[in-house]
Amino acid sequence: MIVLALKLVLAHILGDFVLQPSKWVKHKMKHGWKSKYLLAHVGVHLIALLILLQFDTAYFLGITTIILTHYAIDALKIKFTTKKNSRKLFVADQIAHLMVLNLVLYYYTPYSIDFTEILSPQSLLLVTLLFFVTYVAGILMRVALQPWQDAIEPASKKENAKSTSLAGAGKIIGILERLFVFTFILLNTWSAIGFLITAKSVFRFGDLTEGKNRRLTEYVLIGTLLSFGIAIGCGLLFRFLSALDTFSA
């Protein structure tokens, strides 16, 4: 089952991303289902599937299903895509393709999902801490830093007026850095955390130094230390609890 699944996914990645030039995408968006490159795109998928499945006629029905549905899904996506919904339809398009691949996989190699493994104590602990590190930690940090918010707000607005930072980028950066640190702790690669701190110091504190605002610099430093501290604490907590009999059983 695993081998077949990997072959189907690999064929999809090759056809949809690796072997689809941007020229084809633009032509498809302009001419819709009449685009010659839509047929070429589906043809690439067909060739990839035939090669990876070694031209085995036993997979004729599965290949035919994937190719026909791929054409239909892409045609519908092109028809309804606008500038506002392009990202949502891209995600929906990929989900639809993967669902088809999953149905084909199930047809040839029926499988069942063991929810007892998915909902094991260790898995639940991991998911809980992941949500805590990525989302809950950000809220707790805002509450903890609230006493200094008024002191740095005028300076922060002044800095933002001069900068061209992306909206919401700070929140995403915080989530990603805590996620990276948490993962590094689980992998026991402490040196990678040092590299991450160094990289952030170079980019973030370099800008703050140029701004010559001591309060804002201290505020960001406190936030960074809190962010890393929470992620490290959660990582160590997972390693400690997962070693207990209650979670390892």
Secondary structure in CASP SS format (residue, H / E / C, confidence):
PFRMAT SS
TARGET T0000
AUTHOR 0000-0000-0000
METHOD secondary structure of the structure
MODEL  1
M C 1.00
I H 1.00
V H 1.00
L H 1.00
A H 1.00
L H 1.00
K H 1.00
L H 1.00
V H 1.00
L H 1.00
A H 1.00
H H 1.00
I H 1.00
L H 1.00
G H 1.00
D H 1.00
F H 1.00
V H 1.00
L C 1.00
Q C 1.00
P C 1.00
S H 1.00
K H 1.00
W H 1.00
V H 1.00
K H 1.00
H H 1.00
K H 1.00
M H 1.00
K H 1.00
H H 1.00
G H 1.00
W H 1.00
K H 1.00
S C 1.00
K H 1.00
Y H 1.00
L H 1.00
L H 1.00
A H 1.00
H H 1.00
V H 1.00
G H 1.00
V H 1.00
H H 1.00
L H 1.00
I H 1.00
A H 1.00
L H 1.00
L H 1.00
I H 1.00
L H 1.00
L C 1.00
Q C 1.00
F C 1.00
D C 1.00
T H 1.00
A H 1.00
Y H 1.00
F H 1.00
L H 1.00
G H 1.00
I H 1.00
T H 1.00
T H 1.00
I H 1.00
I H 1.00
L H 1.00
T H 1.00
H H 1.00
Y H 1.00
A H 1.00
I H 1.00
D H 1.00
A H 1.00
L H 1.00
K H 1.00
I H 1.00
K H 1.00
F H 1.00
T C 1.00
T C 1.00
K C 1.00
K C 1.00
N C 1.00
S H 1.00
R H 1.00
K H 1.00
L H 1.00
F H 1.00
V H 1.00
A H 1.00
D H 1.00
Q H 1.00
I H 1.00
A H 1.00
H H 1.00
L H 1.00
M H 1.00
V H 1.00
L H 1.00
N H 1.00
L H 1.00
V H 1.00
L H 1.00
Y H 1.00
Y H 1.00
Y H 1.00
T C 1.00
P C 1.00
Y C 1.00
S C 1.00
I C 1.00
D C 1.00
F H 1.00
T H 1.00
E H 1.00
I H 1.00
L C 1.00
S C 1.00
P H 1.00
Q H 1.00
S H 1.00
L H 1.00
L H 1.00
L H 1.00
V H 1.00
T H 1.00
L H 1.00
L H 1.00
F H 1.00
F H 1.00
V H 1.00
T H 1.00
Y H 1.00
V H 1.00
A H 1.00
G H 1.00
I H 1.00
L H 1.00
M H 1.00
R H 1.00
V H 1.00
A H 1.00
L C 1.00
Q H 1.00
P H 1.00
W H 1.00
Q H 1.00
D H 1.00
A H 1.00
I H 1.00
E H 1.00
P H 1.00
A H 1.00
S H 1.00
K H 1.00
K H 1.00
E H 1.00
N H 1.00
A H 1.00
K H 1.00
S C 1.00
T C 1.00
S C 1.00
L C 1.00
A C 1.00
G C 1.00
A H 1.00
G H 1.00
K H 1.00
I H 1.00
I H 1.00
G H 1.00
I H 1.00
L H 1.00
E H 1.00
R H 1.00
L H 1.00
F H 1.00
V H 1.00
F H 1.00
T H 1.00
F H 1.00
I H 1.00
L H 1.00
L C 1.00
N C 1.00
T C 1.00
W H 1.00
S H 1.00
A H 1.00
I H 1.00
G H 1.00
F H 1.00
L H 1.00
I H 1.00
T H 1.00
A H 1.00
K H 1.00
S H 1.00
V H 1.00
F H 1.00
R H 1.00
F H 1.00
G H 1.00
D H 1.00
L H 1.00
T H 1.00
E H 1.00
G H 1.00
K C 1.00
N C 1.00
R H 1.00
R H 1.00
L H 1.00
T H 1.00
E H 1.00
Y H 1.00
V H 1.00
L H 1.00
I H 1.00
G H 1.00
T H 1.00
L H 1.00
L H 1.00
S H 1.00
F H 1.00
G H 1.00
I H 1.00
A H 1.00
I H 1.00
G H 1.00
C H 1.00
G H 1.00
L H 1.00
L H 1.00
F H 1.00
R H 1.00
F H 1.00
L H 1.00
S H 1.00
A C 1.00
L C 1.00
D H 1.00
T H 1.00
F H 1.00
S H 1.00
A C 1.00
END
